[in-house]
Amino acid sequence: MILFLRLFKESFRFAYNALRENLLRTTLSLLGVTVGIFAIIAILTVVDTLDKSIKNSLTIFGNDVIYVEKWPWSFGPNYPWWKYMNRPYPDYEEYEHLAENLTWAKAVSIMDVKGGTTLKYKNSSIGDVDLFGTTESYSRVSDFTVEKGRFFSVQENESGKNVAVIGHTIANDLFGDLEPLGKEVKIKGLKFMIIGVLEKQGENLLDAPSNDEICFITFKTLTKLYASRSRGISPSITIKGYTEDKGLIELENEIRGLMRPIRGLRPIEEDDFAMNRPEAIADFFDNIIGVLTFAGSIISLFSLLVGGFGIANIMFVSVKERTNLIGIQKSLGAKNYFILLQFLFEAIFLSFMGGVSGIILVNFISIFSTDTFEIVLSLDNIFIGMAISLCIGIISGIIPAISASRLDPVIAIRSK
């Protein structure tokens, strides 16, 4: 421990002297490490923020959920839409059959959404609202919280009662400081009583449907509203699985086993329904983020490589300038490992200073944060930056340190 403290003291003194006596040279040499650490940690920080923002945007779809639908979720130019065009949409009878017979499901619901809806209250109105028609069990399938009031009941859904649960933005725009619960709004010319207000969610990065601008009504009411219209009902059955069912494999197999007999499919026929998962969207963005992270890290490593060469250059110059001092230290009994560790610690210290400077610069990118993209430097990324700085210091300083430790004391003392 005493040896370590002595080495640290000596290394700090020599590094400080190097900075003071050759400030410009040392600063330019450390610039590569600073830029490299800044680039890598900035990329990791932005990627973490992007990943968090995307996941927050997808919370409306729920976790551990399977959507039974007509169209499969797919990405890419070769989407075979003609294969799925004639498939039937899931219906209410199929929803009831699944709800009664699924054993691996925590909750089962059916829903459809109609965008561009207008809600009116007296002389106030709000347009472009997403009108969700669903069942009472949707509150157990999706991740949202009713801040005021309640979600609708089984009886209200079965009877098609005109009740509504609205988002935070809708409540503010229509009612202001008034209490929305118990008030009546008009949707498609019909009166609906407000029985609940959702907790504020805020904007999201992907511009996905926000809970703040959603209006929930019962599924049977939505069916009545759109039954006679050209744009009819196109439902999805949403099924919440159990966390112990890894990958929801059991639930998926059970859904397929129940849906195929309902549709009258023979064993040789393929499914005429799709089982979609929100993870597919997340995986798609994860792949993109992974490519960006890899490409950015490779580019940043070149900056670190330049910084490493800069520190190695400083250390070789330092060995040359202090050759006489090394000879004196050895003549007074200093061991080879002491000389080696002295220069190695100095290289690590210089690299560490470059790393700290880079991480400080990363903090400044937080000024570009927005409500949907809040950039925060995490402790994990700080540790990663410090670890990379440590490695660069060791790699850059090990060869100069070895060459210094192997100097002959007599020849070293005679050097000028």
C-alpha positions as CSV (number, residue, x, y, z in Angstrom):
1,M,0.0,0.0,0.0
2,I,2.8,2.4,0.9
3,L,4.6,1.5,-2.4
4,F,1.4,2.2,-4.3
5,L,0.9,5.6,-2.7
6,R,4.6,6.5,-3.3
7,L,4.3,5.5,-7.0
8,F,1.1,7.4,-7.3
9,K,2.7,10.5,-5.8
10,E,5.7,10.3,-8.0
11,S,3.6,9.7,-11.1
12,F,1.3,12.6,-10.3
13,R,4.3,14.9,-9.8
14,F,6.0,13.9,-13.1
15,A,2.7,14.1,-15.0
16,Y,2.0,17.5,-13.5
17,N,5.5,18.7,-14.4
18,A,5.0,17.4,-17.9
19,L,1.8,19.4,-18.3
20,R,3.3,22.5,-16.8
21,E,6.5,22.5,-18.7
22,N,5.1,21.3,-22.0
23,L,1.5,22.4,-21.8
24,L,0.8,22.7,-25.5
25,R,2.5,19.5,-26.4
26,T,0.8,17.5,-23.7
27,T,-2.6,19.0,-24.4
28,L,-2.4,18.2,-28.1
29,S,-1.4,14.7,-27.3
30,L,-4.2,14.2,-24.9
31,L,-6.7,15.7,-27.3
32,G,-7.0,12.3,-29.2
33,V,-8.0,10.5,-26.0
34,T,-10.4,13.3,-25.0
35,V,-12.1,13.2,-28.4
36,G,-12.2,9.4,-28.6
37,I,-13.7,9.0,-25.1
38,F,-16.1,11.8,-25.8
39,A,-17.2,10.2,-29.1
40,I,-17.6,6.7,-27.6
41,I,-19.4,7.7,-24.4
42,A,-21.6,10.3,-26.4
43,I,-22.6,7.5,-28.7
44,L,-23.4,5.1,-25.9
45,T,-25.4,7.8,-24.0
46,V,-27.4,8.8,-27.1
47,V,-28.1,5.2,-27.9
48,D,-29.3,4.5,-24.3
49,T,-31.5,7.5,-24.5
50,L,-32.8,6.5,-27.9
51,D,-33.5,3.0,-26.7
52,K,-35.3,4.3,-23.6
53,S,-37.4,6.7,-25.6
54,I,-38.4,4.1,-28.1
55,K,-39.4,1.7,-25.4
56,N,-41.5,4.4,-23.7
57,S,-43.1,5.1,-27.0
58,L,-44.2,1.4,-27.3
59,T,-45.6,1.1,-23.8
60,I,-49.1,1.7,-25.2
61,F,-48.9,-1.8,-26.9
62,G,-48.2,-3.4,-23.5
63,N,-45.6,-6.0,-22.4
64,D,-45.9,-9.8,-22.7
65,V,-48.8,-9.3,-25.2
66,I,-49.8,-11.1,-28.3
67,Y,-52.1,-9.4,-30.9
68,V,-54.3,-11.7,-33.0
69,E,-55.0,-9.8,-36.2
70,K,-55.6,-10.1,-39.9
71,W,-52.3,-8.5,-41.0
72,P,-48.9,-9.6,-39.7
73,W,-46.5,-6.8,-38.6
74,S,-43.6,-6.9,-41.0
75,F,-40.9,-4.5,-42.3
76,G,-39.3,-4.3,-45.7
77,P,-40.2,-3.8,-49.3
78,N,-41.2,-7.3,-50.1
79,Y,-44.4,-7.5,-48.0
80,P,-46.8,-10.1,-49.5
81,W,-50.0,-8.2,-48.9
82,W,-51.9,-10.2,-51.5
83,K,-51.6,-13.3,-49.2
84,Y,-53.4,-11.6,-46.4
85,M,-55.9,-9.4,-48.1
86,N,-58.7,-12.0,-48.1
87,R,-58.2,-13.1,-44.5
88,P,-61.1,-12.4,-42.1
89,Y,-60.7,-10.0,-39.2
90,P,-61.0,-11.5,-35.7
91,D,-64.5,-11.1,-34.4
92,Y,-66.3,-10.8,-31.0
93,E,-67.2,-14.5,-31.0
94,E,-63.6,-15.5,-31.4
95,Y,-62.6,-13.1,-28.6
96,E,-65.2,-14.7,-26.3
97,H,-64.0,-18.2,-27.2
98,L,-60.4,-17.3,-26.5
99,A,-61.3,-15.5,-23.2
100,E,-63.2,-18.6,-22.0
101,N,-60.7,-21.3,-23.0
102,L,-57.1,-19.8,-22.8
103,T,-55.3,-21.1,-19.7
104,W,-52.0,-19.3,-20.3
105,A,-53.6,-15.9,-20.6
106,K,-53.7,-13.4,-17.8
107,A,-56.3,-11.2,-19.6
108,V,-58.0,-11.2,-23.0
109,S,-59.5,-8.2,-24.8
110,I,-60.7,-7.1,-28.2
111,M,-60.2,-3.6,-29.6
112,D,-60.3,-1.4,-32.6
113,V,-59.1,2.2,-33.1
114,K,-60.5,5.0,-35.3
115,G,-58.4,8.0,-35.7
116,G,-59.4,11.6,-36.5
117,T,-62.4,11.6,-34.2
118,T,-63.7,14.9,-32.8
119,L,-65.0,15.3,-29.2
120,K,-67.3,18.2,-28.3
121,Y,-68.3,19.7,-25.0
122,K,-70.6,22.8,-25.2
123,N,-68.6,25.3,-27.3
124,S,-65.3,23.5,-27.0
125,S,-64.0,20.7,-29.2
126,I,-60.8,18.7,-29.9
127,G,-60.1,16.9,-33.1
128,D,-57.8,14.2,-34.3
129,V,-58.5,12.0,-31.3
130,D,-57.8,8.3,-31.4
131,L,-61.1,6.6,-30.5
132,F,-60.4,3.2,-28.9
133,G,-63.3,0.7,-28.7
134,T,-62.4,-2.1,-26.3
135,T,-63.6,-4.2,-23.4
136,E,-63.2,-3.7,-19.7
137,S,-60.3,-6.2,-19.6
138,Y,-58.1,-4.0,-21.7
139,S,-57.0,-2.2,-18.5
140,R,-55.3,-5.4,-17.5
141,V,-53.7,-5.9,-21.0
142,S,-52.2,-2.5,-21.7
143,D,-50.0,-0.4,-19.5
144,F,-51.9,2.7,-18.5
145,T,-53.2,4.2,-15.3
146,V,-56.6,5.8,-14.6
147,E,-55.8,9.0,-12.6
148,K,-59.4,10.0,-11.9
149,G,-62.5,7.9,-11.8
150,R,-62.5,4.4,-13.2
151,F,-62.4,2.2,-16.4
152,F,-65.7,0.9,-17.6
153,S,-67.2,-2.3,-16.3
154,V,-68.4,-5.6,-17.8
155,Q,-72.0,-4.6,-17.6
156,E,-71.3,-1.3,-19.4
157,N,-69.5,-3.1,-22.2
158,E,-72.1,-5.8,-22.6
159,S,-74.9,-3.3,-22.7
160,G,-73.0,-0.9,-25.0
161,K,-73.4,2.0,-22.6
162,N,-72.2,5.4,-23.7
163,V,-69.4,6.0,-21.3
164,A,-65.9,7.2,-22.0
165,V,-62.4,7.3,-20.4
166,I,-60.4,10.2,-21.8
167,G,-56.7,11.2,-21.9
168,H,-55.1,14.0,-20.0
169,T,-54.8,16.4,-23.0
170,I,-58.4,15.9,-23.9
171,A,-59.5,16.6,-20.4
172,N,-57.5,19.9,-20.3
173,D,-58.6,21.1,-23.7
174,L,-62.3,20.4,-23.2
175,F,-62.8,21.2,-19.5
176,G,-59.9,23.3,-18.4
177,D,-60.1,23.7,-14.6
178,L,-63.6,22.0,-14.5
179,E,-64.0,18.5,-13.1
180,P,-64.5,16.3,-16.2
181,L,-66.0,13.3,-14.3
182,G,-69.7,13.2,-14.9
183,K,-69.7,15.6,-17.8
184,E,-71.1,14.6,-21.2
185,V,-69.2,15.0,-24.5
186,K,-70.5,14.4,-28.0
187,I,-68.9,11.8,-30.3
188,K,-70.4,11.2,-33.7
189,G,-73.5,13.1,-32.6
190,L,-74.0,10.8,-29.5
191,K,-73.6,11.8,-25.9
192,F,-71.0,10.0,-23.7
193,M,-70.6,10.4,-20.0
194,I,-66.9,10.8,-18.8
195,I,-66.2,8.2,-16.1
196,G,-62.4,8.3,-16.0
197,V,-59.3,10.4,-16.9
198,L,-56.0,8.8,-17.7
199,E,-52.7,9.7,-16.1
200,K,-50.5,12.1,-18.1
201,Q,-48.0,10.3,-20.4
202,G,-46.4,13.1,-22.4
203,E,-45.1,13.0,-25.9
204,N,-43.2,10.1,-27.3
205,L,-40.3,9.8,-29.8
206,L,-42.0,7.7,-32.4
207,D,-45.2,9.8,-32.5
208,A,-47.1,6.6,-31.6
209,P,-50.6,7.0,-30.2
210,S,-50.3,8.7,-26.8
211,N,-52.6,8.0,-23.9
212,D,-53.0,11.8,-23.5
213,E,-55.0,12.0,-26.8
214,I,-57.0,8.7,-26.5
215,C,-60.7,8.3,-25.8
216,F,-61.8,4.8,-24.7
217,I,-65.3,3.7,-25.3
218,T,-66.8,0.2,-25.1
219,F,-66.2,-2.1,-28.0
220,K,-69.9,-2.7,-28.6
221,T,-70.6,1.0,-28.7
222,L,-67.8,1.5,-31.3
223,T,-69.4,-1.4,-33.4
224,K,-72.7,0.5,-33.4
225,L,-71.0,3.7,-34.4
226,Y,-69.3,2.2,-37.4
227,A,-71.5,-0.7,-38.3
228,S,-73.3,1.2,-41.1
229,R,-70.2,3.1,-42.4
230,S,-68.0,2.2,-45.3
231,R,-65.1,2.0,-43.0
232,G,-66.3,-0.8,-40.7
233,I,-64.8,-2.6,-37.7
234,S,-61.3,-4.2,-38.1
235,P,-60.7,-5.6,-34.6
236,S,-57.6,-7.0,-32.9
237,I,-57.7,-9.5,-30.1
238,T,-55.1,-8.6,-27.5
239,I,-53.9,-11.3,-25.1
240,K,-51.7,-10.7,-22.0
241,G,-49.5,-13.6,-21.1
242,Y,-47.7,-14.6,-17.9
243,T,-44.1,-13.6,-17.3
244,E,-43.2,-17.2,-16.4
245,D,-44.1,-18.2,-19.9
246,K,-40.8,-17.4,-21.5
247,G,-41.2,-16.0,-25.0
248,L,-45.0,-16.6,-24.6
249,I,-44.4,-20.0,-26.4
250,E,-47.2,-21.8,-24.4
251,L,-49.6,-18.9,-25.0
252,E,-48.9,-18.8,-28.7
253,N,-49.3,-22.5,-29.1
254,E,-52.6,-22.4,-27.2
255,I,-53.9,-19.5,-29.3
256,R,-53.1,-21.4,-32.5
257,G,-54.7,-24.6,-31.2
258,L,-58.0,-22.7,-30.4
259,M,-58.1,-20.4,-33.5
260,R,-57.5,-23.0,-36.2
261,P,-60.6,-25.1,-35.3
262,I,-62.8,-21.9,-35.1
263,R,-61.6,-21.0,-38.6
264,G,-62.2,-24.5,-39.9
265,L,-58.6,-24.9,-41.1
266,R,-57.3,-28.3,-42.2
267,P,-53.9,-29.5,-41.0
268,I,-52.3,-28.8,-44.4
269,E,-53.5,-25.2,-44.5
270,E,-51.5,-22.4,-43.1
271,D,-52.9,-20.0,-40.5
272,D,-55.3,-17.3,-41.8
273,F,-54.5,-15.1,-38.8
274,A,-51.4,-13.3,-37.5
275,M,-50.0,-13.4,-34.0
276,N,-48.1,-10.1,-33.6
277,R,-45.9,-9.0,-30.8
278,P,-44.7,-5.5,-29.8
279,E,-41.2,-7.0,-29.4
280,A,-41.1,-7.2,-33.2
281,I,-41.1,-3.5,-33.4
282,A,-38.6,-3.1,-30.6
283,D,-36.3,-5.8,-32.3
284,F,-36.4,-3.9,-35.5
285,F,-35.2,-0.7,-33.9
286,D,-32.7,-2.6,-31.8
287,N,-31.1,-3.9,-35.0
288,I,-30.8,-0.3,-36.4
289,I,-29.4,1.0,-33.0
290,G,-26.9,-1.9,-33.0
291,V,-25.6,-1.0,-36.4
292,L,-25.3,2.7,-35.5
293,T,-23.5,1.8,-32.2
294,F,-21.0,-0.5,-34.0
295,A,-20.3,2.0,-36.8
296,G,-19.9,4.9,-34.3
297,S,-17.7,2.9,-32.0
298,I,-15.3,1.9,-34.8
299,I,-14.9,5.6,-35.9
300,S,-14.3,6.6,-32.3
301,L,-11.7,3.9,-31.8
302,F,-9.6,5.7,-34.5
303,S,-9.6,8.8,-32.3
304,L,-8.5,6.7,-29.4
305,L,-5.8,5.1,-31.4
306,V,-4.4,8.6,-32.3
307,G,-4.7,9.5,-28.6
308,G,-2.8,6.4,-27.6
309,F,0.0,7.2,-30.0
310,G,0.1,10.7,-28.6
311,I,0.5,9.4,-25.0
312,A,3.1,6.9,-26.1
313,N,5.0,9.7,-27.8
314,I,4.9,11.8,-24.5
315,M,6.2,8.8,-22.5
316,F,9.1,8.1,-24.9
317,V,10.1,11.8,-24.8
318,S,9.7,11.7,-21.0
319,V,12.0,8.6,-20.8
320,K,14.6,10.4,-22.9
321,E,14.5,13.6,-20.9
322,R,14.7,11.7,-17.5
323,T,17.3,9.1,-18.5
324,N,19.9,10.7,-16.2
325,L,17.4,10.7,-13.3
326,I,16.5,7.1,-13.9
327,G,20.2,6.2,-13.7
328,I,20.5,8.1,-10.3
329,Q,17.4,6.3,-9.0
330,K,18.8,2.9,-10.0
331,S,22.2,3.7,-8.4
332,L,20.4,4.5,-5.2
333,G,18.7,1.1,-5.2
334,A,15.5,1.6,-7.2
335,K,14.3,-1.7,-8.6
336,N,13.3,-2.2,-12.3
337,Y,9.6,-2.7,-11.4
338,F,9.6,0.6,-9.5
339,I,10.9,2.5,-12.6
340,L,8.4,0.5,-14.8
341,L,5.4,1.2,-12.6
342,Q,6.4,4.9,-12.2
343,F,6.2,5.5,-15.9
344,L,3.2,3.2,-16.4
345,F,1.3,5.1,-13.7
346,E,2.2,8.4,-15.4
347,A,0.8,7.2,-18.7
348,I,-2.4,5.9,-17.0
349,F,-2.7,9.3,-15.2
350,L,-2.3,11.2,-18.4
351,S,-4.9,9.0,-20.2
352,F,-7.2,9.3,-17.3
353,M,-7.1,13.1,-17.5
354,G,-8.0,12.8,-21.2
355,G,-10.9,10.5,-20.3
356,V,-12.2,12.8,-17.6
357,S,-12.1,15.7,-20.1
358,G,-14.1,13.6,-22.6
359,I,-16.7,12.7,-20.1
360,I,-17.1,16.3,-19.0
361,L,-17.7,17.2,-22.6
362,V,-20.4,14.6,-22.9
363,N,-22.4,16.3,-20.2
364,F,-22.7,19.3,-22.4
365,I,-24.7,17.4,-25.0
366,S,-27.6,17.3,-22.5
367,I,-28.5,20.8,-23.7
368,F,-29.9,19.1,-26.8
369,S,-32.4,17.2,-24.7
370,T,-36.1,17.5,-25.5
371,D,-39.3,16.3,-23.7
372,T,-39.3,13.1,-25.8
373,F,-35.5,12.6,-25.9
374,E,-33.9,13.4,-22.6
375,I,-30.1,12.8,-22.7
376,V,-28.7,11.6,-19.4
377,L,-25.1,10.4,-18.8
378,S,-25.4,7.2,-16.8
379,L,-23.0,5.9,-14.2
380,D,-22.4,2.8,-16.3
381,N,-21.2,4.9,-19.2
382,I,-19.0,6.9,-16.9
383,F,-17.4,3.6,-15.7
384,I,-17.0,2.4,-19.3
385,G,-15.2,5.7,-20.2
386,M,-12.9,5.4,-17.3
387,A,-12.1,1.7,-18.0
388,I,-11.3,2.6,-21.7
389,S,-9.0,5.4,-20.5
390,L,-7.3,3.0,-18.1
391,C,-6.7,0.5,-21.0
392,I,-5.4,3.2,-23.3
393,G,-3.0,4.4,-20.6
394,I,-1.7,0.8,-20.0
395,I,-1.3,0.0,-23.7
396,S,0.4,3.4,-24.5
397,G,2.7,3.4,-21.5
398,I,3.8,-0.2,-21.2
399,I,6.5,-0.2,-23.9
400,P,8.1,3.2,-22.8
401,A,7.9,2.0,-19.2
402,I,9.7,-1.3,-20.0
403,S,12.4,0.5,-22.0
404,A,12.9,2.9,-19.0
405,S,13.1,0.0,-16.5
406,R,15.8,-1.8,-18.6
407,L,18.2,1.1,-18.8
408,D,21.7,0.5,-17.6
409,P,22.3,2.8,-14.6
410,V,25.9,3.6,-15.5
411,I,25.0,4.5,-19.1
412,A,21.9,6.3,-17.9
413,I,23.8,8.5,-15.4
414,R,26.3,9.5,-18.1
415,S,23.6,10.7,-20.5
416,K,22.8,14.4,-20.8
